[in-house]
Amino acid sequence: MRRVALFLLLTGLLASGQGWSNSYDEPLNFKCPPGQSISSITSTHNNFYEDRLWDFGCKETFIQSTDCFLSHYVNNFDQDFTFECPLHYVITGMNSFHNNFFEDRRWQFYCCKSKCEVSSNCQWTSYVNWFDETFHWNVPDNHVLVGAGSYHHNVHEDRRWRYKYCEQIC
């Protein structure tokens, strides 16, 4: 019992020291400041909680955008999804909530219209993580994040992630 308590204490201290945008089993609601979009994504998985912590970087993307929206939920628990913001929109935030029965999250994405041109020169990454692993991914220079795809595996109780990014021309 002391080992479990020590493990939980250390996990909590490590998580709180990283500046994560959520806590295990708790909702995630992250939005970049106005005029910015997501520039990096970091996530770590914990097998005790069967959940992930998330952290994001943001970069200046446009002067100001008032044309923003939050997508509908793009998945049900344990479901694959592929999401893309509409043409000329970029991802500026992510929202999700965790369910302990399914050990999975449902996801929504914030999209804002860019004042710059988002070209059709786009590509999907390969999967940026393996199950149960920490990952860090950066949006390439002169590009913006426009999509995300993920699938869930019940044995690992985790998701693998891939991202779509496009060239931005201002």
Rosetta blueprint (number, residue, H / E / L):
1 M L
2 R H
3 R H
4 V H
5 A H
6 L H
7 F H
8 L H
9 L H
10 L H
11 T H
12 G H
13 L H
14 L H
15 A H
16 S H
17 G H
18 Q L
19 G L
20 W L
21 S L
22 N L
23 S L
24 Y L
25 D L
26 E L
27 P L
28 L E
29 N E
30 F E
31 K E
32 C L
33 P L
34 P L
35 G L
36 Q E
37 S E
38 I E
39 S E
40 S E
41 I E
42 T E
43 S E
44 T E
45 H E
46 N E
47 N L
48 F L
49 Y L
50 E L
51 D E
52 R E
53 L E
54 W E
55 D E
56 F E
57 G E
58 C E
59 K E
60 E E
61 T L
62 F L
63 I L
64 Q L
65 S L
66 T L
67 D L
68 C E
69 F E
70 L E
71 S L
72 H L
73 Y L
74 V L
75 N L
76 N L
77 F L
78 D L
79 Q L
80 D L
81 F E
82 T E
83 F E
84 E E
85 C L
86 P L
87 L L
88 H L
89 Y E
90 V E
91 I E
92 T E
93 G E
94 M E
95 N E
96 S E
97 F E
98 H E
99 N E
100 N L
101 F L
102 F L
103 E L
104 D E
105 R E
106 R E
107 W E
108 Q E
109 F E
110 Y E
111 C E
112 C E
113 K E
114 S L
115 K L
116 C L
117 E E
118 V E
119 S E
120 S E
121 N E
122 C E
123 Q E
124 W E
125 T L
126 S L
127 Y L
128 V L
129 N L
130 W L
131 F L
132 D L
133 E L
134 T L
135 F E
136 H E
137 W E
138 N E
139 V L
140 P L
141 D L
142 N L
143 H E
144 V E
145 L E
146 V E
147 G E
148 A E
149 G E
150 S E
151 Y E
152 H E
153 H E
154 N L
155 V L
156 H L
157 E L
158 D E
159 R E
160 R E
161 W E
162 R E
163 Y E
164 K E
165 Y E
166 C E
167 E E
168 Q E
169 I E
170 C L
